[in-house]
Structures are given as C-alpha cells and as structure tokens.
C-alpha cells in the first residue's frame, strides 16, 4: 500500500531515522469518558458528535438501547454503552452522543452511543497499544498506554454485536 493510500485509509506512518527500524503505524482515535474512565474508538467509525436530545423509549428493546431519536430525518438507535459494556462508575448523565457511520455496521443501522464527555481526537502509535491483561470480548481492541493513564480501545461494531 502506498503512503497516500495508507493515509487515505486513516493510517499514517511516522517518519523514521535512516538507521532505525520502521516507525509504528499510527491511528486516530476519538477519546471519550464513560463512568469516570476513558475509552476510545477509531475515528473512522465516527460520523458526528451531537448534543444529547430527546430520546424516545422503544418497548421490548434490548436493555442497552435507551431508545431512538430523529437525526436529520433518520431514525437512530441510541445505545447506553455503560450498560452494553457493563461499565460501573458515577451516575453522570450522558451529555453527548457519538454517532457512528452506518456503513460500518453489517446491517447499516444508524447507531449512536451516549457518552459522559467527548475529549479529543488523538494519534495513537500502535507501539503504545497493549493486549488487555485478561480474557475479554472481541470488541476490546487493546489498551492504549499513555504517560499518566490507560485508555480502553473499543470497536463499536463488535461491541453492539456482543
């Protein structure tokens, strides 16, 4: 894959010194908070971020589905990832909704996750991503090690299937 193709796919390679090994791949991720902990998703999955609006409850929906909302004329399922991922923590009410690109989901469903707070888009070196220390669901890509904390990297399409 050429450098241009790699960059277009959302993956960039850092410049390497002449005598060193090739630098690790870098990915861009959106970092957010759930229950006092930090999580991230590959930015390629994210369509937009919106303020929490009115959510209509849907009878007999799975426990992790808070309801649906109309987002620019499309009915969008709103998921509570705290319930989906069994995240405990404070009872902060979600203030933002991360809307995912429907084309990334097998059924092309419009899905959004209620999150406590959205922080930033950051570049993550794949050298800083570790395997989770215990058995986990397929939706956890890894743990991003940073200077002062750890961030759990999730694949939203796999988490919703869990």
Beta strands, then each sheet from edge to edge (+ up, - down):
strand 1: 11-13
strand 2: 25-34
strand 3: 37-42
strand 4: 46-51
strand 5: 65-71
strand 6: 74-80
strand 7: 96-100
strand 8: 111-115
strand 9: 117-125
strand 10: 129-130
strand 11: 140-145
strand 12: 150-154
sheet 1: 1+ 2- 3+ 12+ 11- 10+
sheet 2: 1+ 2- 9+
sheet 3: 4+ 7- 8+ 6+ 5-
end
